[in-house]
Amino acid sequence: MLNLAGREYDFGPVLFAVLGDCEHRRRSLPADDEEAAAKLAEIARHKLAEIKPCYEEAGGAPAYWRELENEILETALPQFARAAAAQTRLELGSYGLWRQGDPLSRLALGLAGLTVGGLIVKAPFIPIFEDAFAFVLAAAAIFYPEIKRLVFDWRYSRLLNRLVAQAESYQHRQLPYVSEADLEAELRAVGTGAAGIPAASVVPAAAAAPTAGVAAAVSAANPAATPATGPKRMPAPSPLSIFAPAEAAPPPPPEATRTRAGGTGEPPRR
């Protein structure tokens, strides 16, 4: 249940993406429960196959992906398939509306609502004395097709949102029960490359130090390049650098010293 690849690969976001693809193609599927379930499972597997390479590139563990697939295909998808087939039948049957909610049926419903509302207002045993109640009931009867569609669509969308919320909540409830051994196993699985070599053992060539064999070969080829034992000395700064300290001038030769002492500017004769 431990996701090491990022929040976008949690149970909730991945299930939301899968249900989005299934809902996009649901209206073209048959209304039969078994056929719709088989088609939706195929769509879900195709979507998971698209997400899996991205998950592997992000460094996800195989064990977590198996848990994710099982949660989507075995837990959430059967609940969605039954509701999707029922919703498809409702849409194909125009939600069971009389004459599919055409203007004539709306007019008839409005007159019926007005009549029933007037009888309710005039009835002495019903405590409603406002005449506007009849007109409110007539308006509600006229818009009854829209009200019924909104109720069924809202109920269906609430089911989809509940599936996503339950998947995310289930993953978070299981996190405190991840043992240290399982955590180490997932970390090792993430750190293992495609060739089975741990990623921690791969050291860049620029950062790798020379081995003993390489150092011996360098020493044999150029003995002067062999570092001397003892305390290491830092190399002197380059004299071309403006930040290098000024070096002391070398002492003058002995002949120049004697010439300056004798007071003559000519070199001594032999």
N, C-alpha and C positions, 0 to 999 in steps of 0.2 A: 503493500500500500504506500510505500515511500516513493515519492516522485522526485527524481533528481534532475529532470530535464527542463523544468520551468512550469509556471502556473498554467500556461496554455495547454498543458497535457494532463491536467487534473481530470477526474471523472466528469465533473459538470461541464466544462467547456468542450471536451471531446464528444460527450453525449449530445450536447446542444448542436454541434456541427453535423453529427450523424442524423439526428432527428430533422434538422433543417433540410438535408438532401432528401430524406424519405418523404417529408411533407410536401416538398416541391413536386415530387412525382406521384404522390398518392392518388390524385384525381384521375390519373390515366390507368390506374390498376383496377382489376376486377373487384366487385363488391363481395365476393365469396371470402370467408374467413381464412380458409387454408391457402388458397391461391394468393391472397393478399399478403399473408404472413410469409410465404416463400419468396415472393417478389421483394418485400421489404427487407428480409434477411439478406438477400443478394445485394441490394442497394447498400445496406449497412456494411457488409464485408468489403464491398468495393471502396467505400469511403474510408474505412479503416486501413485498407491497403495503400491509399493515398497518403494518409497521415503517418504511417509507420516509418517510411524512410526519413521524414523530417524528425521524428522522435529519436531514431537511432543516431542521426547526425548531431542532435543536441546532447548526446551522451546518456540516453536513458537505459535502464536495466531491463533485460528480457523478462524477468519475473514480474515486474510491474505491468508490462504490456500485456502479459497473459491474464493478469487480474483485471485489467481494463477491458479487454475483449470479452471476458466472461461476464463482467458486469453489464456490458452493453447488449451482447447477443443473447444471454441466458436470463437476465433479470428484467432489464428495461424494455427490450424489444417485444417480448410477448405481450406485455401490458399495452404497449403502443399499438401493436398490430390489431388487437381486438377493437380498441377504440377507433382506430383509423378505418377499419372495415365498416363499423357502425356509422361513422361520420360520412363515409362515401355513400352508403345506402340512403342516408338522410338527404344528402345533396342531390343524388340522382332522383329521389322521389319528391323533390321540392319541399322537404321538411314536412310532408304530409298535409300541405295546405290545400284547401278547396280551390279548384281551378287555378292552382299555382299562384294565387294572390293577384289575379288580374283586376283591372278597374271595376268590372261588374261585380266581382265577389267582394271587393272592398265597399262598394256602395251598399250591397245587401247587408254586409256585416255592420256598417254604420247605422243603417235604419233599424236593424235588430237591436243594436246597442242603445239607440235612442228610445226605442219602445220599452225595452227592459228597464232602462233608467227612469223613464216616466212612471212606470208601474211601481218601482221601488219607492219613488218620492211620494206617490199618492197612497201607498199602502199605509194604513193607520198603525199597524203593529211593527213597522220598521222605523226606528228613530232617526230618519233622515228627512229634513224639511227644506233643504237647499235645492232649488230647481236646477242650478248649474250642474248638479251631479249627473243628470241625464245627458247633458252635452259632453261632459268629460268622459263618460262611458262610451258615447258614440265615437268620439275621437280616438279612444283607445281601441275600439273595434276596427276602425278604419286602418290603423297602423299595426293591427295584430300580426300580419305576416312578417314585418320587420322585427317586431318584438320577439316572435318565436325564433327567427334566425339568429338574432343576437344572443338569446339565451342558450341555444345549442352550441353556437360557436364559442361563446365564453366558457361554457362547461368543458368543451374539448381543449381549448387553449390552456385552461387551468390544469387539466390533466398533464399536458406536455411540460408545463412549468414545474409541476409537482414532481415529475420524474427526474428532471434535471436537479432540482433542489434535494431530492432524496439521495441521488447518487453522490452529490458533493458532500452531503452530511454524513453518509455512510463511510466515505473515505476518511473524513476527519475524525470520526469516532474510532476508527481502527488504528490511527497513528500511535496512540499511547501504548498499544500492545505489540509494537514492533520490537523484537528482542535484539540484543546486541549482536548475536550471531547472524541474524538475518540482515542487520545493517551492514556488518562487515562483508557478508557475501554479496550484497548489492553493490557496495563500493568496489569490491574486487572485480565484479562483472563490468562495472562502468569503466574501471581503469584498464581493462584488458582490451587490447587492440584487435583488429581483424585477424592478425596472424597468431593470436594467442600470447603475445608478448605484453607484459605489463607496461602501461604507458609511463610509469614512474622510472622504469629502467632505461627508457630512451632518452639519451642526453644529446643535445645539439652538438654538432661537430665543432662549432666555434667555442663552446664552453667546455669541451672535454679536454682534460689534461693529457699530455703525452704519456704513453705507457712506458714500462721499463725497457721493453725491446726497442722501442723507437728512440728512447734516450741513449741506449747503448750504441745504436747505429749512428746517431748524430755524433757521439763522442769519438767513435772510431774514424768517421770520415773527416772530422775537423777537431783535433785535440785542443786547439786554442779556444774553441768555443765551449769546452767543458767548463762548467762553473767551478771555481775553487771552493774548497771547503773552508769553513769558518764564518765569521759574521759577514752578512751581505752588506755591500756598500751601494748607496744610491748613486746613480750616474750623475755626473756634473751637468748643470744646465748648459744648453747650447749658447756659445758666445754671441750668436746672431739674435738672440732673444733680447727684447728691450727690458725684460724683467730679470735678466741674469745679472748677478752681482759682478762688479768690476774685478777682474783678476789682477793680482799683483804683477808688476813688470819684472822680467828676469834680471838678475844682477849683471852689471856690465862686465866685459872681458877684462883680464888683468892689464893688457897693454893700454887700453883706453883709460884705465885708472892712473897708470904711471904718467901718461901724457898730460892729463889734467893736473896732476901734482907738479910736473916740471914747468908748467906755464907756457909751453909752446904748442902750437896747434899742428905742427908737422909730425909725421911719424918718425920714430928713431931711425938713424942711419946705421947701416951695417958695413 
